[in-house]
């Protein structure tokens, strides 16, 4: 059983492991980025106030990361996992 007071530490360690593992696994196992990511990168080249399918933030963030880091696939896998871990933390705080 988990000792009282250690839940928070274990939770953040699990979030860190999740971030590392699910950034590395797709990077080493996929040859190409998913088509949705490529589409977001294409839209993110121009910072418009709207796009024909999605709100602009879903294209701005990958476009911003492309401008900073360039053409590195692992960055986009990391970016997706950062948003997932933020969701985990939000749900953890909400459930407390």
Secondary structure, 3 states (H helix, E strand, C coil): CCCCCCHHHHHHHHHHHHHHHHHHHHHHHCCCCCHHHHHHHHHCCCCCCCCCCCCCHHHHHHHHHHHHHCCCHHHHHHHHHHHHHHHHHHHHHHHC
